[in-house]
Amino acid sequence: MDKDQLKRLRLGSYRDFDALYKMYAGNLYGFVLGMTRSADLAGSIVQDTFIKVWINREFIDPDLSFKSYFCLLYTSPSPRDMRRS
């Protein structure tokens, strides 16, 4: 994702949010699914993560690594969640 896209996302661009989702959602889902072995939990975590991205979009710094910022918003499943899966 380039700086211009991140700047537009900060201003509320749904199109750039959609592009971001398409870029990161599949990899995040696969990573979480491997940890949890639960499609439902993995889907929920991906959804929660992207909701956090949208809510906190104004804090995105286009001059810094978005991937690092994204990883800060991702919340690992708790051991309790993993036991339920």
FENMOPE-V395257 format. One line per field, one symbol per residue. psi: psi as a letter, one per 40 degrees, with the letter a starting at -180 (. if undefined). Layout:
BEGIN
psi=???
END
This chain:
BEGIN
psi=hiddddddddefhdddddddddddddddddddddddfhdddddddddddddddddedeehheeihddddddddhhiiidddddd.
END
